[in-house]
Amino acid sequence: MATDLSFIDYILETARLGARLTYRKMFGEYALYLDEKVVAFACDNSLFIKPSAAVSRLAPDLPQGPPYPGAKDYPTADELLDDPDALRRLIEETAALMPLPKPKKKAAKTAAAGS
């Protein structure tokens, strides 16, 4: 079952992080980014936070499960959707621990044929 876009909208609204929190569709599901850093995945209408020291410190009792078949277990943060302040803090602190995205390589330009 794919994630509904209305679920993504609900996460964005609940976290109250404005334009800083974005998403991209990936393989029928969604990756969530804070300040261009991947912080979570939405799969099967559940919110999976990237494992980090932030989760261990702020929400150590979150249930664990794979976001998709064959994946390692991730903390499932659905219960934090009822606590906007805790969700926002967990997302922000997770992002602070994630590496910056690698710069994208520019495609090589080809010479125009038949000059």
C-alpha positions in Angstrom: 0.0 0.0 0.0 1.5 3.3 -1.0 1.5 6.4 1.2 -1.3 8.9 0.6 -0.3 12.5 -0.2 -2.8 13.6 2.5 -0.6 11.7 5.1 2.5 13.7 3.9 0.5 16.9 4.2 -0.6 15.9 7.7 3.1 15.3 8.7 4.1 18.7 7.3 1.3 20.5 9.0 1.9 18.8 12.4 5.6 19.4 12.4 5.2 23.1 11.7 8.5 23.6 10.1 7.3 25.5 7.2 9.3 25.5 3.9 12.2 23.9 5.7 10.5 20.5 5.7 10.0 19.1 2.2 9.4 15.7 0.6 10.2 13.8 -2.6 8.5 10.8 -4.0 10.8 7.7 -4.1 9.8 4.3 -5.3 6.1 4.9 -4.6 6.8 6.2 -1.1 8.3 9.5 0.2 11.5 10.8 1.7 11.2 13.8 4.0 14.0 16.4 4.1 14.8 19.1 6.6 17.1 21.8 5.2 17.9 19.3 2.3 18.9 16.5 4.7 17.0 13.2 4.7 15.4 12.9 8.1 12.5 10.4 7.6 10.6 8.2 5.3 6.8 7.9 4.9 5.9 4.4 3.9 2.5 2.7 4.0 1.1 5.8 5.8 3.6 5.5 8.7 6.4 7.8 9.6 9.9 6.3 9.9 12.6 8.5 11.4 16.2 7.9 10.5 18.0 6.1 13.4 20.3 8.5 15.3 21.4 9.5 18.7 18.5 12.0 18.7 16.0 9.2 18.6 17.9 7.3 21.4 17.8 10.5 23.6 14.4 12.0 22.8 12.2 9.0 21.9 13.9 5.8 22.9 10.6 3.8 23.3 9.4 4.3 19.7 8.5 1.0 18.1 10.9 -0.3 15.4 10.1 -1.8 12.0 11.3 -1.8 8.4 9.8 0.9 6.2 9.8 -1.5 3.3 10.6 -5.2 2.7 14.2 -5.9 3.1 15.1 -2.7 4.9 16.7 -2.5 8.4 14.5 -1.4 11.2 13.7 2.3 11.7 12.0 4.0 14.6 8.3 4.4 13.8 7.2 7.9 14.9 3.4 7.7 14.3 2.6 8.3 17.9 4.5 11.6 17.7 1.9 12.9 15.2 -0.2 13.6 18.3 2.6 15.7 19.9 3.7 18.4 17.4 6.4 19.8 19.7 8.1 16.4 20.2 7.9 15.6 16.5 9.4 19.0 15.5 12.2 18.6 18.0 13.0 15.1 16.9 13.1 16.1 13.2 15.3 19.1 13.9 17.7 17.2 16.1 17.9 14.3 13.7 18.7 16.7 10.9 21.4 18.3 13.0 23.1 14.9 13.1 22.8 14.0 9.4 25.5 14.8 6.9 25.0 17.5 4.3 23.9 16.2 0.9 26.7 15.5 -1.5 27.0 18.1 -4.3 25.5 17.0 -7.6 27.9 16.5 -10.4 27.3 18.8 -13.4 26.5 17.0 -16.6 29.2 17.4 -19.3 28.1 19.6 -22.2 28.4 18.1 -25.6 29.6 20.1 -28.6 27.0 21.0 -31.1 27.3 18.9 -34.2 27.8 20.4 -37.6 29.2 23.8 -36.5 
